[in-house]
C-alpha cells in the first residue's frame, strides 16, 4: 500500500489486507514544539512497526526550519475494524494543531 500523505485535520477510511500495512506520512512542525501521538479504538488490532522522520520534498534545497514529514507504518495483528486518532499537539500545554482520524478495516486472510 502506498503511503497516505496527510496534511491538515481530516478523517478517512482505508481497507487493508491482513498481510498489508497502513502507511501514513504526517507533516511535522517541530520548530513550533508540536509532536504527533496516536491512540486506537479497537486495541490490539494494529501495532506501530516504524516511525521515521524525513525532509519534505517541497523543502529542497534544505532550508533551516523548513517542514519535514514523519512516515509511520502500522501492521495488522488480526482482522477487524479499528480507528486510529493521530493528534499533532504541544505536550506541555495540550494545544492541538491537527487531528487526523483513520478508520481501518483489516480484511481476513
Buried (B, 14 or more C-beta within 10 A) or exposed (E): EEBBBBEEBEEEEBEBEBEBBBBBBBBBBEEEEBBBEBEBEBEEBBEEEEBEEEBBEEEEEEEEEEBBBBBBBBBBBEEBEBBBBBBBBBEEEEEEBBBBBBBBEBEEE
